Amino acid sequence: MTSIHYTKHALDVLKERKLSKELIESAMASPDWKEQVSGEIWCIFKRTSGRVLRVVIKDRRDSLTVVTAYFDRRKV
């Protein structure tokens, strides 16, 4: 099983935006779609409650690091 880590920034914005780790990890486990940004950086998208959650992760072989997460107003 791949381990999941959170940057300090990610933990801060999750608290600020009232996003749970459960929601983030659910989106990561079952995304609606993914886009590679560059190298190890990916955006994970999940439609939820009529909005689109964007989770930015760093994907390494042995671990995933959540960089940030927010509801994306540009994606529908």
VEXLUMBA-907589 format. One record per residue (C-alpha): residue number from 1; chain; x, y, z. Coordinates in pm, 1 decimal, decimal comma. Layout:
<rs>
+-----+--------+----------+----------+----------+
: num : cadena :       xx :       yy :       zz :
+-----+--------+----------+----------+----------+
: NUM :      A :        X :        Y :        Z :
...
+-----+--------+----------+----------+----------+
</rs>
This chain:
<rs>
+-----+--------+----------+----------+----------+
: num : cadena :       xx :       yy :       zz :
+-----+--------+----------+----------+----------+
:   1 :      A :      0,0 :      0,0 :      0,0 :
:   2 :      A :    127,3 :    343,1 :    -91,1 :
:   3 :      A :    163,6 :    580,6 :    201,9 :
:   4 :      A :      3,1 :    925,2 :    192,9 :
:   5 :      A :    173,2 :   1231,4 :    339,1 :
:   6 :      A :     60,7 :   1593,7 :    364,1 :
:   7 :      A :    274,8 :   1906,0 :    336,6 :
:   8 :      A :    231,8 :   2168,9 :    607,6 :
:   9 :      A :     66,6 :   2390,0 :    345,2 :
:  10 :      A :   -180,8 :   2112,4 :    260,8 :
:  11 :      A :   -271,1 :   2061,8 :    626,9 :
:  12 :      A :   -319,5 :   2436,6 :    670,1 :
:  13 :      A :   -548,4 :   2471,8 :    367,3 :
:  14 :      A :   -749,4 :   2162,0 :    456,5 :
:  15 :      A :   -825,7 :   2319,9 :    793,0 :
:  16 :      A :   -891,9 :   2663,8 :    642,1 :
:  17 :      A :  -1118,3 :   2524,7 :    367,5 :
:  18 :      A :  -1285,9 :   2270,3 :    596,5 :
:  19 :      A :  -1178,9 :   1975,2 :    380,6 :
:  20 :      A :  -1133,0 :   1639,2 :    550,2 :
:  21 :      A :   -849,7 :   1397,1 :    489,6 :
:  22 :      A :  -1119,8 :   1136,6 :    421,4 :
:  23 :      A :  -1254,3 :   1347,8 :    132,1 :
:  24 :      A :   -903,6 :   1400,2 :     -8,2 :
:  25 :      A :   -810,2 :   1033,7 :     17,8 :
:  26 :      A :  -1143,2 :    927,0 :   -135,0 :
:  27 :      A :  -1075,5 :   1155,0 :   -432,6 :
:  28 :      A :   -726,0 :   1009,9 :   -465,6 :
:  29 :      A :   -858,2 :    652,6 :   -451,5 :
:  30 :      A :  -1135,5 :    712,1 :   -704,2 :
:  31 :      A :  -1075,5 :   1026,2 :   -913,6 :
:  32 :      A :  -1304,8 :   1130,5 :  -1196,5 :
:  33 :      A :   -993,2 :   1224,3 :  -1392,9 :
:  34 :      A :   -623,8 :   1307,3 :  -1351,4 :
:  35 :      A :   -386,4 :   1543,7 :  -1530,1 :
:  36 :      A :     -8,8 :   1528,2 :  -1516,1 :
:  37 :      A :    130,8 :   1874,8 :  -1451,5 :
:  38 :      A :    500,1 :   1790,0 :  -1474,4 :
:  39 :      A :    723,2 :   1505,7 :  -1370,9 :
:  40 :      A :    588,8 :   1370,6 :  -1042,5 :
:  41 :      A :    318,7 :   1639,5 :  -1000,0 :
:  42 :      A :    -41,9 :   1540,9 :  -1074,2 :
:  43 :      A :   -382,1 :   1703,0 :  -1032,6 :
:  44 :      A :   -658,6 :   1469,3 :   -919,4 :
:  45 :      A :  -1017,0 :   1580,6 :   -987,3 :
:  46 :      A :  -1333,1 :   1456,5 :   -816,6 :
:  47 :      A :  -1686,9 :   1584,3 :   -864,7 :
:  48 :      A :  -1859,5 :   1620,0 :   -528,9 :
:  49 :      A :  -2165,0 :   1817,7 :   -415,1 :
:  50 :      A :  -2196,0 :   1989,0 :   -754,4 :
:  51 :      A :  -1837,0 :   2113,4 :   -743,3 :
:  52 :      A :  -1500,0 :   1985,0 :   -858,5 :
:  53 :      A :  -1236,2 :   1911,7 :   -597,9 :
:  54 :      A :   -876,7 :   1950,4 :   -719,8 :
:  55 :      A :   -604,5 :   1773,2 :   -522,8 :
:  56 :      A :   -244,9 :   1844,8 :   -623,5 :
:  57 :      A :    -12,8 :   1557,6 :   -538,8 :
:  58 :      A :    347,8 :   1456,3 :   -578,5 :
:  59 :      A :    349,6 :   1093,1 :   -688,6 :
:  60 :      A :    652,7 :    883,9 :   -603,0 :
:  61 :      A :    677,0 :    507,6 :   -625,9 :
:  62 :      A :    652,4 :    449,2 :   -252,8 :
:  63 :      A :    445,1 :    749,2 :   -140,6 :
:  64 :      A :    200,4 :   1019,4 :   -238,7 :
:  65 :      A :    231,5 :   1370,3 :    -96,6 :
:  66 :      A :    -69,0 :   1602,6 :    -95,7 :
:  67 :      A :     56,5 :   1951,4 :   -183,8 :
:  68 :      A :   -275,2 :   2141,0 :   -179,9 :
:  69 :      A :   -647,7 :   2094,6 :   -236,1 :
:  70 :      A :   -935,9 :   2322,4 :   -325,5 :
:  71 :      A :  -1265,1 :   2342,3 :   -509,8 :
:  72 :      A :  -1182,7 :   2445,4 :   -865,8 :
:  73 :      A :  -1424,8 :   2702,2 :  -1005,6 :
:  74 :      A :  -1285,7 :   2664,9 :  -1358,4 :
:  75 :      A :  -1369,0 :   2294,0 :  -1394,0 :
:  76 :      A :  -1725,4 :   2171,7 :  -1418,5 :
+-----+--------+----------+----------+----------+
</rs>
